[in-house]
Amino acid sequence: MTRRVVYSLGFLVAILCTMMTVHSISLPRWISFAAEDGRTSSLGLHKFCSSVRGTCDAFPQPTDCTGDRKNFCHMWRTVGFLISFTVVVELATLVGFGVIIAGGVQRRKVGWSIISLLVAVAGIIQCAGTAIVAYLFNNDDRFFEGWYLDSSWRLSIASCALLFVTAAGIVASAFCLPDEGGYELIADHQMEYEQDEQLRSRISAWNDGYRSGGYQNERE
């Protein structure tokens, strides 16, 4: 059975993963180009930044989606959608963790299957997005020597790995940990025996009171 402490740890990891994913979206450093004097340009999911000009422009531009570059444009926008959708699933996961942690033992006992599925789905979606970026980096002609996968991509990979580890940990705890609190159900025959004893005690007390009352009336 999954205990409250397991859900609490999973909740904290999910918060960390959500923050990492959001930061990877806001930081335009998925793929960068470095010259001898350091990084000169970087590519984000929605921006292209140049340290030479000191500006960041929207990306991809219409000119990036013409001719042979259409496939790159569509795939890059798909990555943006997948990573953004990952945040939505991660937020839903945080809500699920909160509901289960605030609930009772029965909710924690059965909630592991739903929450682990949400965590795993978030990891799958995020890994798909990061895999597409890695594919484009290795196969698109625009990325030649000097370009490299930067910090945003690494953040996304780390978040994806943590999500899978969290999902596996929740599933493992559900099968490996004993029931929370160690409570055991009382056997039916024991409950019946106790009820019979209580009934006998009440009947005996009633008989004793009746006899005592009858004996006192005879004396009077």
C-alpha positions as CSV (number, residue, x, y, z in Angstrom):
1,M,0.0,0.0,0.0
2,T,1.3,3.5,-0.9
3,R,1.7,5.6,2.3
4,R,1.2,9.3,2.8
5,V,5.0,9.9,2.9
6,V,5.4,8.3,-0.6
7,Y,2.7,10.6,-2.0
8,S,4.3,13.6,-0.2
9,L,7.7,12.8,-1.8
10,G,6.1,12.3,-5.2
11,F,4.3,15.6,-4.8
12,L,7.5,17.4,-4.1
13,V,9.2,15.8,-7.1
14,A,6.3,16.7,-9.3
15,I,6.5,20.3,-8.2
16,L,10.2,20.3,-9.1
17,C,9.5,18.7,-12.5
18,T,6.8,21.3,-13.2
19,M,9.2,24.1,-12.4
20,M,11.9,22.6,-14.6
21,T,9.5,22.2,-17.5
22,V,8.2,25.8,-17.2
23,H,11.8,27.1,-17.0
24,S,12.8,25.2,-20.1
25,I,9.9,26.8,-22.0
26,S,10.7,30.4,-20.8
27,L,14.5,30.0,-21.3
28,P,15.3,30.2,-25.0
29,R,18.3,27.9,-24.8
30,W,17.2,24.6,-26.4
31,I,19.9,24.7,-29.1
32,S,22.7,27.3,-29.0
33,F,25.6,28.3,-31.2
34,A,29.0,29.0,-29.6
35,A,31.9,30.8,-31.2
36,E,35.4,31.2,-29.7
37,D,34.1,34.0,-27.4
38,G,31.2,32.0,-26.1
39,R,27.5,31.7,-27.0
40,T,26.4,34.0,-29.8
41,S,22.9,32.8,-30.5
42,S,20.4,30.5,-29.0
43,L,17.1,28.9,-30.1
44,G,14.1,28.5,-27.8
45,L,10.7,26.9,-28.4
46,H,9.3,30.3,-29.3
47,K,12.2,32.7,-29.5
48,F,15.5,33.1,-31.3
49,C,18.0,35.2,-29.4
50,S,21.3,36.8,-30.6
51,S,23.8,38.1,-28.1
52,V,25.5,39.9,-31.0
53,R,22.5,42.1,-31.6
54,G,21.2,41.8,-28.1
55,T,17.6,41.0,-29.3
56,C,15.2,38.1,-29.2
57,D,12.8,37.5,-32.0
58,A,9.8,35.3,-32.4
59,F,10.6,31.8,-33.8
60,P,9.8,30.3,-36.1
61,Q,9.3,33.2,-38.5
62,P,7.2,32.8,-41.7
63,T,10.5,32.6,-43.7
64,D,11.5,29.6,-41.6
65,C,8.4,27.7,-42.8
66,T,8.9,27.9,-46.6
67,G,10.3,25.4,-49.1
68,D,12.3,22.6,-47.7
69,R,12.1,24.1,-44.2
70,K,8.4,23.3,-43.8
71,N,9.1,20.0,-42.0
72,F,11.4,21.7,-39.5
73,C,8.9,24.4,-38.8
74,H,6.0,21.9,-38.2
75,M,8.2,19.7,-36.0
76,W,9.5,22.6,-34.0
77,R,6.0,23.8,-33.3
78,T,5.0,20.3,-32.4
79,V,7.7,20.4,-29.7
80,G,6.4,23.6,-28.4
81,F,2.9,22.1,-28.1
82,L,4.1,18.9,-26.5
83,I,6.2,20.6,-23.8
84,S,3.4,23.1,-23.0
85,F,0.9,20.2,-22.8
86,T,3.3,18.5,-20.4
87,V,2.9,21.4,-18.0
88,V,-0.9,21.0,-18.2
89,V,-0.6,17.3,-17.3
90,E,1.9,18.1,-14.5
91,L,-0.5,20.6,-13.0
92,A,-3.2,18.0,-13.1
93,T,-0.8,15.6,-11.4
94,L,-0.2,18.1,-8.6
95,V,-4.0,18.5,-8.1
96,G,-4.2,14.7,-7.9
97,F,-1.5,14.4,-5.4
98,G,-3.2,17.1,-3.2
99,V,-6.6,15.3,-3.3
100,I,-5.0,11.9,-2.4
101,I,-2.8,13.3,0.4
102,A,-5.7,15.2,1.9
103,G,-8.0,12.1,1.7
104,G,-8.3,9.1,3.9
105,V,-6.5,5.8,4.0
106,Q,-8.8,4.2,1.4
107,R,-8.1,7.1,-1.1
108,R,-4.4,6.6,-0.6
109,K,-4.8,2.9,-1.0
110,V,-6.5,3.0,-4.5
111,G,-5.1,6.4,-5.8
112,W,-1.7,5.1,-6.8
113,S,-2.9,3.7,-10.1
114,I,-4.4,7.1,-11.3
115,I,-1.5,9.3,-10.0
116,S,1.2,7.0,-11.4
117,L,-0.5,7.0,-14.8
118,L,-0.7,10.8,-14.8
119,V,3.0,11.0,-13.9
120,A,4.0,8.5,-16.6
121,V,1.9,10.3,-19.3
122,A,3.6,13.6,-18.4
123,G,7.0,11.9,-18.8
124,I,6.1,10.3,-22.1
125,I,4.9,13.5,-23.6
126,Q,7.9,15.4,-22.4
127,C,10.4,12.8,-23.6
128,A,8.7,12.8,-27.0
129,G,9.2,16.6,-27.3
130,T,12.9,16.4,-26.3
131,A,13.5,13.5,-28.6
132,I,12.2,15.5,-31.5
133,V,14.6,18.3,-30.7
134,A,17.5,15.9,-30.5
135,Y,16.4,14.4,-33.9
136,L,16.3,17.9,-35.5
137,F,19.6,18.7,-34.0
138,N,21.3,15.6,-35.5
139,N,19.6,15.7,-38.9
140,D,18.7,19.2,-39.9
141,D,21.2,21.1,-42.1
142,R,20.8,24.3,-40.2
143,F,22.7,22.8,-37.3
144,F,26.3,22.5,-38.2
145,E,29.5,22.4,-36.1
146,G,29.3,24.9,-33.3
147,W,25.7,24.2,-32.4
148,Y,24.9,22.2,-29.3
149,L,22.0,21.1,-27.1
150,D,21.8,23.7,-24.4
151,S,20.4,24.0,-20.8
152,S,16.7,24.0,-21.6
153,W,17.0,20.7,-23.4
154,R,18.9,19.2,-20.5
155,L,16.3,20.5,-18.0
156,S,13.6,18.8,-20.0
157,I,15.5,15.6,-20.1
158,A,16.1,15.7,-16.3
159,S,12.4,16.4,-15.7
160,C,11.4,13.5,-17.9
161,A,13.7,11.1,-16.1
162,L,12.4,12.2,-12.7
163,L,8.8,11.7,-13.7
164,F,9.5,8.1,-14.8
165,V,11.4,7.4,-11.5
166,T,8.5,8.9,-9.5
167,A,5.9,6.8,-11.4
168,A,7.9,3.6,-10.9
169,G,8.4,4.4,-7.2
170,I,4.7,4.9,-6.6
171,V,3.8,1.6,-8.3
172,A,6.5,-0.2,-6.4
173,S,5.3,1.2,-3.1
174,A,1.8,0.0,-3.8
175,F,2.9,-3.6,-4.1
176,C,5.8,-3.7,-1.6
177,L,4.8,-1.6,1.4
178,P,2.4,-3.1,4.0
179,D,-1.0,-1.7,4.8
180,E,-0.8,1.8,6.4
181,G,-1.1,1.6,10.2
182,G,-1.1,-2.2,10.3
183,Y,-4.8,-2.5,11.0
184,E,-6.4,-5.9,10.6
185,L,-10.1,-6.6,9.9
186,I,-12.0,-8.3,12.8
187,A,-13.2,-11.7,11.8
188,D,-17.0,-12.1,11.4
189,H,-17.3,-14.9,13.9
190,Q,-15.6,-12.9,16.5
191,M,-18.0,-10.0,16.0
192,E,-20.9,-12.4,16.2
193,Y,-19.6,-13.9,19.4
194,E,-19.2,-10.5,21.0
195,Q,-22.8,-9.6,19.9
196,D,-24.1,-12.8,21.4
197,E,-22.3,-12.1,24.7
198,Q,-23.7,-8.6,24.9
199,L,-27.2,-10.0,24.2
200,R,-26.9,-12.6,27.0
201,S,-25.7,-10.0,29.4
202,R,-28.7,-7.8,28.7
203,I,-31.1,-10.6,29.1
204,S,-29.5,-11.8,32.3
205,A,-29.6,-8.2,33.7
206,W,-33.3,-7.9,32.7
207,N,-34.1,-11.3,34.4
208,D,-32.3,-10.3,37.6
209,G,-34.2,-7.0,37.7
210,Y,-37.5,-8.8,37.1
211,R,-36.9,-11.4,39.8
212,S,-35.8,-8.8,42.3
213,G,-38.9,-6.7,41.6
214,G,-41.3,-9.8,41.9
215,Y,-39.7,-10.9,45.2
216,Q,-40.0,-7.4,46.6
217,N,-43.8,-7.3,45.7
218,E,-44.4,-10.7,47.4
219,R,-42.9,-9.4,50.6
220,E,-45.1,-6.3,50.5
